[in-house]
Amino acid sequence: MRHAYPRIAAAAAIMLAVLAPAGCGTTDGDSSASADKPSAVPDSKMVKELHDQLPDAIKQAGVIRFAGNSSSPFRIVKGDQVTGLDPDIENALAAVLGVTAELTLVGDNGIAREGILSGRFDVANGPSFPTSDRQMFGNVTYINVGQAFLVPPQDTATKTWTDLCGKRIGAVKGFLPEDPLPTMSKKCGEEGKPEMELVGLADPNTIVLSLKAGRVDAASLNAAISGYIASTTDLSLIPAADHKQRMALLTTMELAPVFHKAFEVLFKNGDYDAILQKWGMTDVRDDAPRLNYLEK
């Protein structure tokens, strides 16, 4: 049965557009609101075997609680609407698992990860880099993205990322420990150039505002986010083609194998590709989901 998109004021979270096994419905909340744009794959079917493998608490609640920040094109927040790649992915996963996806927008990905540890959330969908300091979490990789920079339109001297050595670079503070930026900055020093001045900021929106205000000289974001921002603003895109890294959703060790199998269903039935195509992000496609993967 399909559901309309009810709007409930002052809700604590965003209820995404899939109800078990394959409906669509949303509510909006104080951190933003729901997506009333249906998933690219609203007819994803529940796989009972996977539903049965969910923890009892999730089966009884009928909800998987996702958390992530506002980060276009992963989560595009406009007024009381939230759309994007990740809401559609979450919807499709929830449909396969026979539950409802609930999304809470948080200030940064560190809050989402802490929420998993405290039991407030089931999944941090930042997305996050799966690195050695994240081994207390389970993870499933699902996209493979490059790195890119944004510079203001008046900066015509910057042609490659190495031209940014010695400059003030804004990056999401929760990502700096695993971001390629520190490594790239060290490479500047190894080549006899001044290292970058790394400025940790709350989220991509804050970084772009700081760039436009002149508080940083460039913004460092993954290529998907940078490309989206460049296409919707006058900022110039500077790719860093020599870097590519898998990104993952983080969850508990208990849930990770179930999510991995649900992702395998989406990869096999074409839903994964349909969602990437819908959002113009086929260039970040990975060849398969990976369970508890760690970047080398």
N, C-alpha and C positions, 0 to 999 in steps of 0.2 A: 504494500500500500504506500502511495506517495503522500507526503505531507506538505503543507504550505510552509512559509517561512515566518513563524510567529516571532514577534519582537517583544521581549520582556525587559522593561527598564530596570536598571540597577542590578542586573544579573552579575555574578562574579566572573563569568567566563563566556567565551564565544562558543555556542553550540554549532558545530559544522553540519554541512548539508547531507549527512547520511544517517539514517536510522536502520537498525538491523531488520532484515538483512540487506535491504536495498532501497530505502526510501530517501527522502531529503527533507531536512527541516533545520531551522536555526533559531537561536535567540541571541540578542546582543547584550553587551554589558558595559561596565564602567570603564574598562580599559580600551574599548572600541566596541565594534558590533559585528554582527554575523554577515556571512557571505550569502547574499541571495542570488548569486550566480551559481547554477548547479555544477557539480563536478563534471569533468570531461567524461567520466565513466560512471554515470548514476546507476547503471544496471549491473555493477559488480555483484557477484553472488557469494553468499556465505558458504564457507567450507566448514562443515560441522566438525570434522576431525580437528581443525585448528581452533575453532570456538571451544571445544572441549578441553584443549590444552591451556586455556587461559586460567590464571589464578581464580579461585572461587570468589574473591572479593570483587573482581572485575566482572565476572559472569553475573553475579547477583546485582551489581549496580547497573550493568548494561552500558558502561561508559569507560572509555580510555581517555585519560586526562593528558593532553599535550600542552607544552608550554614553549613559547618562542617570542623573540622580539619583533618589532616592526622592521622589516628588511626587504624592500622590493628587489627583485620580483618574487621572492620566496613568500613573503606575506605583505600584500599591498593594502595599506589602510587608507581609506578615503572617507572622511566623515564617519558615518555609522556603518561602513561597509569594510569587510576584509576579504580579499580574494588572493589568488596567487598559486604558485606551484605547490607549496607545502600544504595548504588547506585541501587541495585536490588529492594529493598523495595521502594525507591523513584520512580523508573521506573514503578513498578506495581501500586502504588498509582496514579501516573500521568495518566496511561492508563485508570484506572477506572474512573478518573475524566475528561478524554477527553482532556488533555492538555500535554504539554511537561515539563519534569523535567529539571531544570537548577541548577547545583551544583557549588558553589564557595567555594574553599578551603580557610580557614582563619587560622590565627595563633593560636587562641584558642577559646573556646566556649563562652567566655565573649564577644568577638567581634561579634559573630553570634547573641547573644541575643540583644546586642546593635543595631545590624542591623535590627532586627524586630521592635524595638521601633522607629527607625528612618525611617522605611519604605523601607530600602534597600533590605531586605530579607523578605520572607513570613514564612519561617520555619528554626529553628535552630535544626539541627539533629546531636547532639553531640556524642552520645545521652546524655541527661541531666537528673539528678535526679529531680523529681517533688517535691519540698519542699516548706514550707510556704513562703519563701522569693521570690518565683516565682509566686505569685498569680496575678501579672499583666499580666501574659501570660496564654493562654489556653494550655493544653497539652493532649497528647494521649500516654499512655504507650503501649509498644508492645513487650518488652522482660523482662526477670527476671534473673538477673545475680548475681553471687557471687563475693566475694572479694578474691584477691590472691596477693602474693608477689613474687618478683624475687630476687635471691641472686647470687653472682658470684660463679663459679664452685669450687673455692678454699675454700668456706665457707661450711664446712661439719658439723659445730656445730649447725647450725640452722635447727631445725626439725619442729617446729611449729611457728606460728606468735608471741607467747609470748616470744620466744627466741630473738626477735628483740627489746624488751624493752631496752631503753637507746641508741639505734642505730639511725643513721641518715637515715631517710626514705624519698625518693623522691616521690612526688605526683604531679599531674597536678594542678597548682595553682588555676585555675578557678573552680576546683572541691572541694578544701579543705574545704570551709564552710559547704558543705553537705556530704562530703566524710566520711565514717565510721572511718577514721584514727584518728581524734581527740578523738573520743569516746574510741577507742581501746587504744590510748596512756594514757588516764585517767585511764583506767582499769589497766594498768601497775602500775600506782601510787597507786591505791587502794590496789594492791597486794604487796605493799612494794618494788616495783622495780622502777628504774628510768624511767621516761616517755620518749617517743620517741622524737627525734629532727626532726620536720617536715620541709622539704625543698620543697617549692613550685617551680616547674619548668614549662616551657612553654607547653610541650606536651610529649607523650610517647617516641618519638624518643630522645628528649633531656634527659629524665630520664634514658633511657637505656645507652646513651653515658656517662652520669655522673656516672652511676653505674660501667661501664667498666673502667672508668678513676679513680675510687676510691673516687669520691667526695661525694657519698652517699654509705651507706652500703647495702641498699635494695631499691627496687622499689615497690610502692604500686599502683596497677592498678586493674580494674575489671578482673574477672576470664577469660573472653573471650579473652581480649587483652593479659593478662599474659600467658595464655595457648598457644596462637599463637606465641608469642615471644619465649617462652621456646622451642617450636617445631622447631624453625628456627635458634636458637642460642645455645650456650653452657651454658646459664643461667639456674639455678635450680628453680623450681616452688615450692612455699610454700603456699598451699591453706589456706584460713580462712573460713572453712566450716560453721562456726556459723553465717555467715552474708550473707544475700541475699536481693537484693533490685531491685524494678522495675525501668526501665529506659524509658524515653519518648522523643518524639519530642516535641519541644515547638513552639507555633505559636500564632496568635492573637485569641482573644476570639471569633471573628466572624468565623474564619476558623476552629477552633478546632472541632466543631460538624460535619462538613463536612468530615474532615479527619477521625474522629471516625467511621463514617458510611462507608467510603472507606476501612478502616482497617477491619471492620466487613465483608465486601465483601471478602477480601483476606483471612481472617480466615475461612470463610464458603466454598469458592470455592477451597481451597487447595493450593493456590498460596503462602500463608505465610509459610506453612510447606515445600513446595518445595524449597523455597529460603533458609530456615534454613538448610535443608538437603544438598543443593548444597554447602554451605560453612562450613559444618561439625559443625553446631552450634545448633543442636536440643536440647542440654542441657540447652539452655537459653530460650526455648519456654515458653510463658505464655499461660494461659488458655483462655484469652479473652483480647481484647483491653479495656482500661479504659479511660473514658473522665474526664479531670480535676481532676485527682487522686493526692492525697497528701500522702507522706509517713508519718506514725505515728511517 
